[in-house]
Amino acid sequence: MPTLWQLWLMLIPTGIAAGIVSSATGLASLVSYPILLAIGLPPVVANVTNTYSLFFAEFGATLSSRKELHGHQHDLKIILPLTLVGCVVGSLILFMIPASTFEKVVPFFILLAAVVVLWPHNYHQKKQLSTTAPHQRLVTIVTWSGIFLVGVYSGYFGAASGVLLLSLLAVISPLTFAEYNAEKNVTLGLANLISAIIYATQTTIQWHYIIPLALGFLIGGLIGPVLVRRIPERIIKLVIGLGSLILAITLFVQAFWR
């Protein structure tokens, strides 16, 4: 087991990298979760530690994304309740159902998100052409239901919940990537805060892991939105999609071949 100083030296840089990835692409767990497992934390403890730290990444990203969030309160009034109610459900499920049960489904969710992100299409043009189509309302209802399920997933496990939410917002949102990415950061920041409160009533919190990781996440969360403004949307989505594929394959191997 690493010493306290070794933990700080490992977890602060890990948190910075994961915080940047979280606020820019929603794939923080691609960086932080494997590191927490590698230093000896059991999966559920690593998940709880990651969730506590992720709140600080989203908090930093929200502070850094005030420009993109301006004027979009109406969207958040719909997205937040759906996600947060789902998050409460998922957080309670974490301590009721064995992780191995849901673990086998997780890779398929992440793979689906990767396909949605990588699939070549123009969301804005598609929305304009299909506004009056009969199936538009069905698409919206299915997407809102998906956002609720992302909330459940976020509260239960959380790996790549950001990219799942981004892929759903991309289907229904007429906003730019930077704008709905900012909405994602606010939503999952509050979701992680709620999960953290519920986790505190169910298990022992490993603060000596959380504090250095959270500090790194906060720094990375402040940096991420700045990069999103400067990097072309197509490149960011390519990184998200490929990162999701890597995470899906990794989790699939862990779930079925270990």
ChimeraX commands (.cxc) that place a marker at each C-alpha (Angstrom):
marker #1 position 0.00,0.00,0.00 radius 0.5
marker #1 position 1.49,3.41,-0.96 radius 0.5
marker #1 position 2.49,5.91,1.74 radius 0.5
marker #1 position 0.57,9.17,2.17 radius 0.5
marker #1 position 3.15,11.18,0.19 radius 0.5
marker #1 position 3.23,8.58,-2.57 radius 0.5
marker #1 position -0.56,8.83,-2.81 radius 0.5
marker #1 position -0.37,12.62,-3.23 radius 0.5
marker #1 position 2.36,12.33,-5.86 radius 0.5
marker #1 position 0.30,9.78,-7.80 radius 0.5
marker #1 position -3.23,11.07,-7.31 radius 0.5
marker #1 position -2.81,14.82,-7.90 radius 0.5
marker #1 position -1.42,14.38,-11.46 radius 0.5
marker #1 position -3.99,11.62,-12.05 radius 0.5
marker #1 position -6.74,13.99,-10.91 radius 0.5
marker #1 position -5.51,16.81,-13.16 radius 0.5
marker #1 position -5.48,14.55,-16.21 radius 0.5
marker #1 position -8.84,13.00,-15.32 radius 0.5
marker #1 position -10.36,16.42,-14.56 radius 0.5
marker #1 position -9.38,17.72,-18.00 radius 0.5
marker #1 position -10.77,14.60,-19.65 radius 0.5
marker #1 position -13.94,14.78,-17.52 radius 0.5
marker #1 position -14.81,18.39,-18.28 radius 0.5
marker #1 position -13.88,18.14,-21.96 radius 0.5
marker #1 position -15.16,14.68,-22.89 radius 0.5
marker #1 position -16.89,13.03,-19.92 radius 0.5
marker #1 position -14.40,10.16,-19.73 radius 0.5
marker #1 position -12.60,10.82,-16.44 radius 0.5
marker #1 position -12.98,7.21,-15.34 radius 0.5
marker #1 position -10.86,6.14,-18.28 radius 0.5
marker #1 position -7.98,7.77,-16.36 radius 0.5
marker #1 position -8.82,7.70,-12.66 radius 0.5
marker #1 position -10.76,4.48,-12.05 radius 0.5
marker #1 position -8.01,2.10,-13.29 radius 0.5
marker #1 position -5.42,3.98,-11.19 radius 0.5
marker #1 position -7.53,3.59,-8.05 radius 0.5
marker #1 position -7.86,-0.12,-8.73 radius 0.5
marker #1 position -4.11,-0.39,-9.41 radius 0.5
marker #1 position -3.18,1.08,-6.02 radius 0.5
marker #1 position -5.28,-1.54,-4.26 radius 0.5
marker #1 position -8.79,-0.15,-3.74 radius 0.5
marker #1 position -11.70,-2.61,-4.11 radius 0.5
marker #1 position -14.09,-1.75,-6.99 radius 0.5
marker #1 position -16.90,-0.28,-4.86 radius 0.5
marker #1 position -14.47,1.78,-2.75 radius 0.5
marker #1 position -12.73,2.98,-5.93 radius 0.5
marker #1 position -16.12,3.94,-7.38 radius 0.5
marker #1 position -17.08,5.92,-4.24 radius 0.5
marker #1 position -13.67,7.64,-4.13 radius 0.5
marker #1 position -13.92,8.51,-7.82 radius 0.5
marker #1 position -17.44,9.92,-7.40 radius 0.5
marker #1 position -16.43,12.20,-4.51 radius 0.5
marker #1 position -13.47,13.52,-6.50 radius 0.5
marker #1 position -15.47,13.95,-9.71 radius 0.5
marker #1 position -17.68,16.53,-8.03 radius 0.5
marker #1 position -14.68,18.87,-7.84 radius 0.5
marker #1 position -13.91,18.42,-11.54 radius 0.5
marker #1 position -17.47,19.36,-12.47 radius 0.5
marker #1 position -17.42,22.26,-9.99 radius 0.5
marker #1 position -14.25,23.63,-11.56 radius 0.5
marker #1 position -15.67,23.09,-15.06 radius 0.5
marker #1 position -18.87,24.93,-14.13 radius 0.5
marker #1 position -16.88,27.93,-12.91 radius 0.5
marker #1 position -14.90,27.88,-16.15 radius 0.5
marker #1 position -18.01,27.48,-18.35 radius 0.5
marker #1 position -20.13,30.44,-17.23 radius 0.5
marker #1 position -20.00,31.91,-20.73 radius 0.5
marker #1 position -21.41,28.72,-22.31 radius 0.5
marker #1 position -24.10,28.35,-19.62 radius 0.5
marker #1 position -25.52,31.85,-20.02 radius 0.5
marker #1 position -29.14,31.78,-21.16 radius 0.5
marker #1 position -29.63,28.01,-20.97 radius 0.5
marker #1 position -31.48,27.74,-17.66 radius 0.5
marker #1 position -34.56,26.30,-19.39 radius 0.5
marker #1 position -32.64,23.27,-20.64 radius 0.5
marker #1 position -31.21,22.63,-17.18 radius 0.5
marker #1 position -34.70,22.75,-15.61 radius 0.5
marker #1 position -35.53,19.65,-17.67 radius 0.5
marker #1 position -32.21,17.83,-17.61 radius 0.5
marker #1 position -31.41,18.27,-13.90 radius 0.5
marker #1 position -34.57,16.72,-12.35 radius 0.5
marker #1 position -34.42,13.69,-14.67 radius 0.5
marker #1 position -30.75,13.06,-13.93 radius 0.5
marker #1 position -30.85,13.76,-10.19 radius 0.5
marker #1 position -33.87,11.56,-9.48 radius 0.5
marker #1 position -32.20,8.77,-11.42 radius 0.5
marker #1 position -28.98,9.39,-9.51 radius 0.5
marker #1 position -30.71,8.86,-6.15 radius 0.5
marker #1 position -32.14,5.56,-7.41 radius 0.5
marker #1 position -28.78,4.41,-8.71 radius 0.5
marker #1 position -26.90,5.37,-5.54 radius 0.5
marker #1 position -29.24,3.26,-3.43 radius 0.5
marker #1 position -29.03,0.34,-5.86 radius 0.5
marker #1 position -25.22,0.32,-5.51 radius 0.5
marker #1 position -25.52,-1.08,-2.00 radius 0.5
marker #1 position -28.45,-3.43,-2.75 radius 0.5
marker #1 position -27.35,-5.37,-5.85 radius 0.5
marker #1 position -23.97,-7.04,-6.42 radius 0.5
marker #1 position -21.72,-4.94,-8.66 radius 0.5
marker #1 position -21.06,-7.97,-10.85 radius 0.5
marker #1 position -24.70,-7.93,-12.03 radius 0.5
marker #1 position -24.56,-4.46,-13.49 radius 0.5
marker #1 position -20.90,-4.75,-14.42 radius 0.5
marker #1 position -21.77,-7.05,-17.32 radius 0.5
marker #1 position -24.18,-4.51,-18.82 radius 0.5
marker #1 position -21.93,-1.45,-18.47 radius 0.5
marker #1 position -19.64,-2.18,-21.47 radius 0.5
marker #1 position -22.61,-2.34,-23.81 radius 0.5
marker #1 position -23.92,1.07,-22.65 radius 0.5
marker #1 position -20.50,2.61,-23.23 radius 0.5
marker #1 position -20.17,0.92,-26.62 radius 0.5
marker #1 position -23.54,2.36,-27.64 radius 0.5
marker #1 position -22.39,5.83,-26.59 radius 0.5
marker #1 position -19.23,5.44,-28.68 radius 0.5
marker #1 position -21.27,4.49,-31.75 radius 0.5
marker #1 position -23.61,7.49,-31.29 radius 0.5
marker #1 position -20.68,9.90,-30.95 radius 0.5
marker #1 position -18.66,8.49,-33.87 radius 0.5
marker #1 position -21.58,8.04,-36.28 radius 0.5
marker #1 position -21.27,10.69,-39.04 radius 0.5
marker #1 position -24.27,13.01,-39.00 radius 0.5
marker #1 position -25.28,16.65,-38.59 radius 0.5
marker #1 position -27.37,17.00,-35.44 radius 0.5
marker #1 position -28.38,20.58,-36.10 radius 0.5
marker #1 position -29.51,19.94,-39.68 radius 0.5
marker #1 position -31.30,16.77,-38.61 radius 0.5
marker #1 position -33.24,18.64,-35.93 radius 0.5
marker #1 position -34.30,21.38,-38.36 radius 0.5
marker #1 position -35.53,18.88,-40.93 radius 0.5
marker #1 position -37.43,16.68,-38.49 radius 0.5
marker #1 position -39.05,19.31,-36.25 radius 0.5
marker #1 position -42.52,18.65,-37.71 radius 0.5
marker #1 position -42.06,14.93,-38.31 radius 0.5
marker #1 position -44.33,12.64,-36.28 radius 0.5
marker #1 position -41.42,10.69,-34.86 radius 0.5
marker #1 position -39.76,13.81,-33.37 radius 0.5
marker #1 position -41.84,13.66,-30.19 radius 0.5
marker #1 position -41.03,9.96,-29.78 radius 0.5
marker #1 position -37.31,10.69,-30.21 radius 0.5
marker #1 position -37.53,13.37,-27.51 radius 0.5
marker #1 position -39.40,11.09,-25.08 radius 0.5
marker #1 position -36.91,8.27,-25.62 radius 0.5
marker #1 position -34.02,10.68,-25.11 radius 0.5
marker #1 position -35.47,12.09,-21.86 radius 0.5
marker #1 position -35.94,8.51,-20.64 radius 0.5
marker #1 position -32.32,7.85,-21.58 radius 0.5
marker #1 position -31.20,10.87,-19.54 radius 0.5
marker #1 position -33.05,9.47,-16.51 radius 0.5
marker #1 position -31.29,6.12,-17.01 radius 0.5
marker #1 position -27.94,7.91,-17.29 radius 0.5
marker #1 position -28.74,9.40,-13.88 radius 0.5
marker #1 position -29.39,5.90,-12.51 radius 0.5
marker #1 position -26.16,4.69,-14.07 radius 0.5
marker #1 position -24.24,7.69,-12.72 radius 0.5
marker #1 position -25.41,7.01,-9.19 radius 0.5
marker #1 position -24.70,3.29,-9.44 radius 0.5
marker #1 position -21.34,3.12,-11.19 radius 0.5
marker #1 position -20.62,6.29,-13.15 radius 0.5
marker #1 position -17.82,5.25,-15.54 radius 0.5
marker #1 position -18.40,7.18,-18.79 radius 0.5
marker #1 position -21.74,8.60,-17.59 radius 0.5
marker #1 position -20.52,11.90,-19.00 radius 0.5
marker #1 position -20.13,10.57,-22.53 radius 0.5
marker #1 position -23.50,8.82,-22.30 radius 0.5
marker #1 position -25.15,12.12,-21.35 radius 0.5
marker #1 position -23.25,13.98,-24.08 radius 0.5
marker #1 position -24.41,11.50,-26.72 radius 0.5
marker #1 position -28.05,11.98,-25.65 radius 0.5
marker #1 position -27.83,15.78,-25.53 radius 0.5
marker #1 position -26.30,15.72,-29.00 radius 0.5
marker #1 position -29.48,14.08,-30.31 radius 0.5
marker #1 position -31.92,16.71,-29.00 radius 0.5
marker #1 position -29.91,19.88,-28.39 radius 0.5
marker #1 position -29.59,22.65,-31.02 radius 0.5
marker #1 position -26.67,24.11,-29.02 radius 0.5
marker #1 position -22.97,23.93,-29.83 radius 0.5
marker #1 position -20.87,21.14,-28.34 radius 0.5
marker #1 position -19.22,23.57,-25.90 radius 0.5
marker #1 position -22.66,24.69,-24.63 radius 0.5
marker #1 position -24.24,21.30,-24.06 radius 0.5
marker #1 position -20.94,20.01,-22.69 radius 0.5
marker #1 position -21.21,22.79,-20.08 radius 0.5
marker #1 position -24.75,21.62,-19.28 radius 0.5
marker #1 position -23.36,18.11,-18.85 radius 0.5
marker #1 position -20.76,19.38,-16.37 radius 0.5
marker #1 position -23.36,21.15,-14.21 radius 0.5
marker #1 position -25.72,18.17,-14.27 radius 0.5
marker #1 position -23.17,15.51,-13.38 radius 0.5
marker #1 position -21.55,17.77,-10.78 radius 0.5
marker #1 position -24.83,17.90,-8.85 radius 0.5
marker #1 position -25.42,14.20,-9.51 radius 0.5
marker #1 position -22.03,13.34,-8.02 radius 0.5
marker #1 position -22.75,15.56,-4.99 radius 0.5
marker #1 position -26.02,13.72,-4.33 radius 0.5
marker #1 position -24.30,10.35,-4.78 radius 0.5
marker #1 position -21.56,11.42,-2.36 radius 0.5
marker #1 position -24.12,12.33,0.32 radius 0.5
marker #1 position -25.89,8.99,-0.06 radius 0.5
marker #1 position -22.60,7.05,-0.09 radius 0.5
marker #1 position -21.60,8.71,3.20 radius 0.5
marker #1 position -24.59,7.10,4.90 radius 0.5
marker #1 position -23.74,3.64,3.54 radius 0.5
marker #1 position -19.96,3.18,3.73 radius 0.5
marker #1 position -16.68,4.52,5.14 radius 0.5
marker #1 position -15.25,7.36,3.05 radius 0.5
marker #1 position -11.53,7.11,2.26 radius 0.5
marker #1 position -10.59,10.79,2.64 radius 0.5
marker #1 position -6.83,10.26,2.35 radius 0.5
marker #1 position -7.45,9.08,-1.23 radius 0.5
marker #1 position -10.16,11.60,-2.04 radius 0.5
marker #1 position -8.39,14.82,-1.00 radius 0.5
marker #1 position -5.37,14.64,-3.37 radius 0.5
marker #1 position -7.48,13.21,-6.21 radius 0.5
marker #1 position -10.14,15.91,-5.73 radius 0.5
marker #1 position -7.50,18.66,-5.76 radius 0.5
marker #1 position -6.23,17.40,-9.09 radius 0.5
marker #1 position -9.78,17.07,-10.42 radius 0.5
marker #1 position -10.52,20.71,-9.49 radius 0.5
marker #1 position -7.46,21.96,-11.38 radius 0.5
marker #1 position -8.25,19.78,-14.39 radius 0.5
marker #1 position -11.90,20.85,-14.32 radius 0.5
marker #1 position -10.88,24.49,-14.62 radius 0.5
marker #1 position -8.60,23.73,-17.58 radius 0.5
marker #1 position -10.96,21.47,-19.58 radius 0.5
marker #1 position -13.56,24.04,-20.79 radius 0.5
marker #1 position -10.76,26.36,-21.93 radius 0.5
marker #1 position -9.47,23.57,-24.19 radius 0.5
marker #1 position -13.00,22.83,-25.49 radius 0.5
marker #1 position -13.27,26.43,-26.74 radius 0.5
marker #1 position -10.06,26.05,-28.73 radius 0.5
marker #1 position -10.16,22.49,-30.08 radius 0.5
marker #1 position -12.42,21.70,-33.08 radius 0.5
marker #1 position -15.63,19.85,-32.13 radius 0.5
marker #1 position -14.90,17.04,-34.61 radius 0.5
marker #1 position -11.57,16.26,-32.93 radius 0.5
marker #1 position -13.11,16.24,-29.44 radius 0.5
marker #1 position -15.87,13.86,-30.55 radius 0.5
marker #1 position -13.31,11.59,-32.17 radius 0.5
marker #1 position -11.38,11.46,-28.89 radius 0.5
marker #1 position -14.61,10.78,-26.97 radius 0.5
marker #1 position -15.65,7.99,-29.34 radius 0.5
marker #1 position -12.28,6.25,-29.42 radius 0.5
marker #1 position -11.85,6.63,-25.65 radius 0.5
marker #1 position -15.30,5.10,-25.14 radius 0.5
marker #1 position -14.39,2.15,-27.34 radius 0.5
marker #1 position -11.22,1.56,-25.31 radius 0.5
marker #1 position -13.12,1.79,-22.02 radius 0.5
marker #1 position -15.90,-0.50,-23.30 radius 0.5
marker #1 position -13.41,-3.16,-24.40 radius 0.5
marker #1 position -11.48,-2.89,-21.12 radius 0.5
marker #1 position -14.60,-3.25,-18.98 radius 0.5
marker #1 position -15.91,-6.05,-21.19 radius 0.5
marker #1 position -12.69,-8.04,-20.66 radius 0.5
marker #1 position -12.81,-7.37,-16.91 radius 0.5
marker #1 position -16.44,-8.45,-16.68 radius 0.5
marker #1 position -16.30,-11.63,-18.77 radius 0.5
marker #1 position -12.69,-12.90,-18.82 radius 0.5
marker #1 position -11.19,-12.34,-15.40 radius 0.5
marker link #1:1,2 radius 0.2
marker link #1:2,3 radius 0.2
marker link #1:3,4 radius 0.2
marker link #1:4,5 radius 0.2
marker link #1:5,6 radius 0.2
marker link #1:6,7 radius 0.2
marker link #1:7,8 radius 0.2
marker link #1:8,9 radius 0.2
marker link #1:9,10 radius 0.2
marker link #1:10,11 radius 0.2
marker link #1:11,12 radius 0.2
marker link #1:12,13 radius 0.2
marker link #1:13,14 radius 0.2
marker link #1:14,15 radius 0.2
marker link #1:15,16 radius 0.2
marker link #1:16,17 radius 0.2
marker link #1:17,18 radius 0.2
marker link #1:18,19 radius 0.2
marker link #1:19,20 radius 0.2
marker link #1:20,21 radius 0.2
marker link #1:21,22 radius 0.2
marker link #1:22,23 radius 0.2
marker link #1:23,24 radius 0.2
marker link #1:24,25 radius 0.2
marker link #1:25,26 radius 0.2
marker link #1:26,27 radius 0.2
marker link #1:27,28 radius 0.2
marker link #1:28,29 radius 0.2
marker link #1:29,30 radius 0.2
marker link #1:30,31 radius 0.2
marker link #1:31,32 radius 0.2
marker link #1:32,33 radius 0.2
marker link #1:33,34 radius 0.2
marker link #1:34,35 radius 0.2
marker link #1:35,36 radius 0.2
marker link #1:36,37 radius 0.2
marker link #1:37,38 radius 0.2
marker link #1:38,39 radius 0.2
marker link #1:39,40 radius 0.2
marker link #1:40,41 radius 0.2
marker link #1:41,42 radius 0.2
marker link #1:42,43 radius 0.2
marker link #1:43,44 radius 0.2
marker link #1:44,45 radius 0.2
marker link #1:45,46 radius 0.2
marker link #1:46,47 radius 0.2
marker link #1:47,48 radius 0.2
marker link #1:48,49 radius 0.2
marker link #1:49,50 radius 0.2
marker link #1:50,51 radius 0.2
marker link #1:51,52 radius 0.2
marker link #1:52,53 radius 0.2
marker link #1:53,54 radius 0.2
marker link #1:54,55 radius 0.2
marker link #1:55,56 radius 0.2
marker link #1:56,57 radius 0.2
marker link #1:57,58 radius 0.2
marker link #1:58,59 radius 0.2
marker link #1:59,60 radius 0.2
marker link #1:60,61 radius 0.2
marker link #1:61,62 radius 0.2
marker link #1:62,63 radius 0.2
marker link #1:63,64 radius 0.2
marker link #1:64,65 radius 0.2
marker link #1:65,66 radius 0.2
marker link #1:66,67 radius 0.2
marker link #1:67,68 radius 0.2
marker link #1:68,69 radius 0.2
marker link #1:69,70 radius 0.2
marker link #1:70,71 radius 0.2
marker link #1:71,72 radius 0.2
marker link #1:72,73 radius 0.2
marker link #1:73,74 radius 0.2
marker link #1:74,75 radius 0.2
marker link #1:75,76 radius 0.2
marker link #1:76,77 radius 0.2
marker link #1:77,78 radius 0.2
marker link #1:78,79 radius 0.2
marker link #1:79,80 radius 0.2
marker link #1:80,81 radius 0.2
marker link #1:81,82 radius 0.2
marker link #1:82,83 radius 0.2
marker link #1:83,84 radius 0.2
marker link #1:84,85 radius 0.2
marker link #1:85,86 radius 0.2
marker link #1:86,87 radius 0.2
marker link #1:87,88 radius 0.2
marker link #1:88,89 radius 0.2
marker link #1:89,90 radius 0.2
marker link #1:90,91 radius 0.2
marker link #1:91,92 radius 0.2
marker link #1:92,93 radius 0.2
marker link #1:93,94 radius 0.2
marker link #1:94,95 radius 0.2
marker link #1:95,96 radius 0.2
marker link #1:96,97 radius 0.2
marker link #1:97,98 radius 0.2
marker link #1:98,99 radius 0.2
marker link #1:99,100 radius 0.2
marker link #1:100,101 radius 0.2
marker link #1:101,102 radius 0.2
marker link #1:102,103 radius 0.2
marker link #1:103,104 radius 0.2
marker link #1:104,105 radius 0.2
marker link #1:105,106 radius 0.2
marker link #1:106,107 radius 0.2
marker link #1:107,108 radius 0.2
marker link #1:108,109 radius 0.2
marker link #1:109,110 radius 0.2
marker link #1:110,111 radius 0.2
marker link #1:111,112 radius 0.2
marker link #1:112,113 radius 0.2
marker link #1:113,114 radius 0.2
marker link #1:114,115 radius 0.2
marker link #1:115,116 radius 0.2
marker link #1:116,117 radius 0.2
marker link #1:117,118 radius 0.2
marker link #1:118,119 radius 0.2
marker link #1:119,120 radius 0.2
marker link #1:120,121 radius 0.2
marker link #1:121,122 radius 0.2
marker link #1:122,123 radius 0.2
marker link #1:123,124 radius 0.2
marker link #1:124,125 radius 0.2
marker link #1:125,126 radius 0.2
marker link #1:126,127 radius 0.2
marker link #1:127,128 radius 0.2
marker link #1:128,129 radius 0.2
marker link #1:129,130 radius 0.2
marker link #1:130,131 radius 0.2
marker link #1:131,132 radius 0.2
marker link #1:132,133 radius 0.2
marker link #1:133,134 radius 0.2
marker link #1:134,135 radius 0.2
marker link #1:135,136 radius 0.2
marker link #1:136,137 radius 0.2
marker link #1:137,138 radius 0.2
marker link #1:138,139 radius 0.2
marker link #1:139,140 radius 0.2
marker link #1:140,141 radius 0.2
marker link #1:141,142 radius 0.2
marker link #1:142,143 radius 0.2
marker link #1:143,144 radius 0.2
marker link #1:144,145 radius 0.2
marker link #1:145,146 radius 0.2
marker link #1:146,147 radius 0.2
marker link #1:147,148 radius 0.2
marker link #1:148,149 radius 0.2
marker link #1:149,150 radius 0.2
marker link #1:150,151 radius 0.2
marker link #1:151,152 radius 0.2
marker link #1:152,153 radius 0.2
marker link #1:153,154 radius 0.2
marker link #1:154,155 radius 0.2
marker link #1:155,156 radius 0.2
marker link #1:156,157 radius 0.2
marker link #1:157,158 radius 0.2
marker link #1:158,159 radius 0.2
marker link #1:159,160 radius 0.2
marker link #1:160,161 radius 0.2
marker link #1:161,162 radius 0.2
marker link #1:162,163 radius 0.2
marker link #1:163,164 radius 0.2
marker link #1:164,165 radius 0.2
marker link #1:165,166 radius 0.2
marker link #1:166,167 radius 0.2
marker link #1:167,168 radius 0.2
marker link #1:168,169 radius 0.2
marker link #1:169,170 radius 0.2
marker link #1:170,171 radius 0.2
marker link #1:171,172 radius 0.2
marker link #1:172,173 radius 0.2
marker link #1:173,174 radius 0.2
marker link #1:174,175 radius 0.2
marker link #1:175,176 radius 0.2
marker link #1:176,177 radius 0.2
marker link #1:177,178 radius 0.2
marker link #1:178,179 radius 0.2
marker link #1:179,180 radius 0.2
marker link #1:180,181 radius 0.2
marker link #1:181,182 radius 0.2
marker link #1:182,183 radius 0.2
marker link #1:183,184 radius 0.2
marker link #1:184,185 radius 0.2
marker link #1:185,186 radius 0.2
marker link #1:186,187 radius 0.2
marker link #1:187,188 radius 0.2
marker link #1:188,189 radius 0.2
marker link #1:189,190 radius 0.2
marker link #1:190,191 radius 0.2
marker link #1:191,192 radius 0.2
marker link #1:192,193 radius 0.2
marker link #1:193,194 radius 0.2
marker link #1:194,195 radius 0.2
marker link #1:195,196 radius 0.2
marker link #1:196,197 radius 0.2
marker link #1:197,198 radius 0.2
marker link #1:198,199 radius 0.2
marker link #1:199,200 radius 0.2
marker link #1:200,201 radius 0.2
marker link #1:201,202 radius 0.2
marker link #1:202,203 radius 0.2
marker link #1:203,204 radius 0.2
marker link #1:204,205 radius 0.2
marker link #1:205,206 radius 0.2
marker link #1:206,207 radius 0.2
marker link #1:207,208 radius 0.2
marker link #1:208,209 radius 0.2
marker link #1:209,210 radius 0.2
marker link #1:210,211 radius 0.2
marker link #1:211,212 radius 0.2
marker link #1:212,213 radius 0.2
marker link #1:213,214 radius 0.2
marker link #1:214,215 radius 0.2
marker link #1:215,216 radius 0.2
marker link #1:216,217 radius 0.2
marker link #1:217,218 radius 0.2
marker link #1:218,219 radius 0.2
marker link #1:219,220 radius 0.2
marker link #1:220,221 radius 0.2
marker link #1:221,222 radius 0.2
marker link #1:222,223 radius 0.2
marker link #1:223,224 radius 0.2
marker link #1:224,225 radius 0.2
marker link #1:225,226 radius 0.2
marker link #1:226,227 radius 0.2
marker link #1:227,228 radius 0.2
marker link #1:228,229 radius 0.2
marker link #1:229,230 radius 0.2
marker link #1:230,231 radius 0.2
marker link #1:231,232 radius 0.2
marker link #1:232,233 radius 0.2
marker link #1:233,234 radius 0.2
marker link #1:234,235 radius 0.2
marker link #1:235,236 radius 0.2
marker link #1:236,237 radius 0.2
marker link #1:237,238 radius 0.2
marker link #1:238,239 radius 0.2
marker link #1:239,240 radius 0.2
marker link #1:240,241 radius 0.2
marker link #1:241,242 radius 0.2
marker link #1:242,243 radius 0.2
marker link #1:243,244 radius 0.2
marker link #1:244,245 radius 0.2
marker link #1:245,246 radius 0.2
marker link #1:246,247 radius 0.2
marker link #1:247,248 radius 0.2
marker link #1:248,249 radius 0.2
marker link #1:249,250 radius 0.2
marker link #1:250,251 radius 0.2
marker link #1:251,252 radius 0.2
marker link #1:252,253 radius 0.2
marker link #1:253,254 radius 0.2
marker link #1:254,255 radius 0.2
marker link #1:255,256 radius 0.2
marker link #1:256,257 radius 0.2
marker link #1:257,258 radius 0.2
view
